[in-house]
Amino acid sequence: MFATINGVRLHVKLLGTEAPDKPVMIAHHGAPGLSSLAEPEAAFARCAYDMQLLVFDARGSGESEGEPPFSHAQWADDVEGLRVWTGAEKVVMAGGSYGGFIAMEYAIRYPERVQALILRDTAADNSYLEVAMENAYNSSRVSVDRAKFERIMNGMLKDDEDFADCWREILPLYLHEYDPELIERRVRNAKYRYRTHNHVFSVVHKQYDIRDQLHKIRCPTLVLVGRSDWITPVEYSEFIAEQIPGAKLVVFEKSGHSPQIEEPEKFQRVVREFLVANV
């Protein structure tokens, strides 16, 4: 279905049975211009047994309209619009990777609306990108094409076809165990919006740094990260957990950037235990 939020039609999906006493989780996908609601749906769909789960394509991604501005402030405001749309007074906010950026921004901008916060494989500033590039270049199992790698990381993609080609090039870095069939399936299933991606990584991302604001987040917070995450390494999640009062950090020893895929049973157990204790 579609919902018009802040003047833009967003592709949304609401899972679970609506009930006054059921909490609502809003889960934000990663990778602007590349990811979609399918990612958080796969990660958190089981939570819909105990609560309502709202997943959506952010403006400029997936099937949603692409009206600017594309900014963290606007995406956080769109989350707030979705909260109002659901009728919930407070929500559990979740976000993985780039979606974690927006989840934290939302919790900082709208602290009274966040009941609990779940973050996966994310960072509080843009310095991770330099580290990630070094990790990619020094990888012992993947030899990346530097030209393609730098185009996708610096927001210099030529078109959607180039986006898919560059995405295929770096996907092996994301996996704890190499799986060529999974890579091709993910390349085929992605919805490419290269203009959104280019603007984010050539403009918006360069301004990202909320390290000095993390202490403002006062809700129960769960921070999850894969031990071999190459793009937002463990130390970035450790920093977030140290700065948010009372935050709990869980490291997945057999995962890269996607513990919800690579250690699904542990991921679901950890998330459920957190929600039972805090929602």
N, C-alpha and C positions, 0 to 999 in steps of 0.2 A: 504494500500500500504506500501511498504518498501522503505526507503531511507538509503543509506550508508553514515554515518556521522562519521568522524574520524576513519574510518576503521571498523565500526560496523554497521550491518543492524538494523535499528530502525523501529519499527512498528509505522507508522504515519497516521494521518487523517487530511485532510485539508477541512474545511467547509467554505461555503460562495462563492460568485462569485469573481473571480480575476479581479481586476481593478486597474489601476495605481494610482488612487486617494483614494483607500481604505486602511485604516491602517490595520496592521497585529497584532493579539494577539497570543502570545505563552503561553500556560497554562500548568504548570507542576503538575503532580499528586503527592500525598503524599506516605507514606509507601513504601520505597524501598523493592522490592521482594514480595509485596502484592498488592498494588494498580496498576491501569492501566489508560489508556487514557479515559476510560469510566467515571471516576470521573470528570475531568475537562470538558469533553464534556457535561455532564449533567448540570454542573454549568454554563457554558458560551456559550452554543450552540445558545441561542437567540441573542448573540452579533454578530453572523455570518450574521445577516441581515444588519448590518452596517459596518462590517469589515470581513476580513478573520480570521478564527480561526484555529490555528494549535495545535493539541493535539497529544501526542505520549507516547509510553511506553519507559521510560528511560532504558538505558542499564542495563541488569540484572533484568528487570521487565517485566511482561506481556508477549507479543510475541516477544520482542526484543532479540537480541543476548546478551549473558552474559559475554563478554570479559572484563576482568579487564583492568585498575584499576577502582574500585568502590570508588570514592572520590568526595567531593563537587566540587573540582577544575575541575575534568574531566566532571562531569555532567553539570557544568556551561559552559565548553568548548563545550559540545555537543549542548547546547542551542544555542551558538554562531554559530556552524556549521549549525544548522537548520535555523537560521536567514539568513545566507548566501544562503542556499538552497532555501528559499522562494524568495530571491531577494530584500527583504525589507531593506532599509537603517536603519530604526529604528523600534522597536516593542513595543507594550504594553506587559509587562511581568506580568504574574499572577502565583500564587502558593498557595496551601493550605496545612496546616500541614507541613510535611517534605518538600513538594514542595515549601513552603514558605522559607525554609532555602536556597534552590537552587535559588529561585527567587531573594532573597536578595544578595546572593553571585554573581549572574550574574550582578545585578545592580552595585555592587561594582567593579567587574572586568572589566565590559564593560559599563561604565557610558554613553559614547557617543552613545550607541546603544539602550538606553531605553527611550522611549517617556513618559511612565507612568508605574506605578507599583501598582499591586493589591495583597494584602496579606490577607490570611484568617487563623485564628486560628493557629498561629505559634509562634515561639520564636527565640531570637537572641543568645541563648547559651543553653548548655545542662543541666543547673540546674533545668529546669522544670521537668525533669524525676523524681528526688527525691520527688518533691512536688506531682507529679502525683501518685506516688506509695503510698504516705500517703493518698491522696484523695481516692484511690481505697480501701485501707485497712479500711478506716474510713467510707466508703459509708454506708448509712442507708438503701439502697434498693437493693444492690447487695453484695453478699458474694462470693468473688473470691477465687479460689483455688490458694494458694500462690506459690506452686511449678510451676504450669502452668504460672502464671502471671510473675514470675521471669525469667522463661525460655524465654518467648517472649520479655521481656523488656531488658534482658541482652545478647540477641543474643546467646542462648544456645539450640536452637531447634534441635530435633533429625532428622527430615525429614519433607517432605511436609504434611504428614498426621498429624504429631504432630503440625505443624504450624496451620492447619485448626482447630484442637481441641483447641489449646490455643487462637486462634482468636475468636472462638465462646465463650470462657470463658469471655473475656474482652469486647466484643462488647456491652453488655447492658450499660456499663459505658459511652459510646459515645452518647447515646440518651437522649434527654430531657424528652421524654416519652417512656416508655418501649413498644416495639413492637416485640414479638417473631417471627412473620412471616417475618418481615423485616430482623431480625437477621439471620434467616435460609437462606433467599434469598441471603443475602450478603455473607454468608459463602459459599454457593453453587457457586456463580458467581465469586468468587475470583480466581486469578491465582497465585498459591503459588510457590515461589522461595526461599526456606529456606536458601540456601547458601548465597544469596545476603543479606538477612535480617541479618543473623548471623554475617557476616563480618561488616556490617554497625554498628550494635549495640554493638558489642564487640570490635571494633577498631575505626572506623571513627567517630562515634558519640561522643566518649570520648574526642575528640580534638576540638569539635565544640564550638566556642565562637567568635562572630563578634560584640559584643556590642560596642567595641571602634572604629568600622568602620562604624557604621550606619550614622554618620554625613556626610559621603562621598556621600550618596545617595541624589541627588538634584532634581530628577524628581518629578512631582506630584505623591503622594502616598496615597492610600486608604487602611486602616487597618480595617479588619472586624473580629469580634469574638463573639461567643455565651456566654451569661452570665453564663451558667452552664457548660462550657467546663472544664472537669476534668483533661485533659492531658496537655493542654497549656492554663492555666487559664488567665482570663482577664488582670491581672497585667502584663503579658508578652507582650500582645498587647499594653497596655498603655505605657510601656517602649519604645517599638519600635516607636510608634507614637510621643512620646516626643523627641526621639533622631533624627528622620528624619525630617529635616527642612520642615515645612509647611504641614506635613502629617495630614490626616483626619482620626479620629477613629470613628467607628460605632459599638455599642454593640447591639446584638440581644437578647432581654430579654427572649424570649421563645425558646432558642436554646441551645444545647450542643456544640459538636465539629463540627457540620455540619449545619450551618444556611442556606446554599443553599438548603438543603433538608427540614429542619424543619420550616423555614419561607421563602419559595421560592419567594413569591410575593414581600416582602420587599427587599430581597436580589437582585432580578433582578432590582427593581426600584433604589436602591442605586448604584448599579454598572453602570446602564445606565446613571444616572445623573452625575456620576463621569466622565464617558467616554465622554459624550456630552460636559462637561465643559473643558475637558483637552486634548482631542484628535482631 
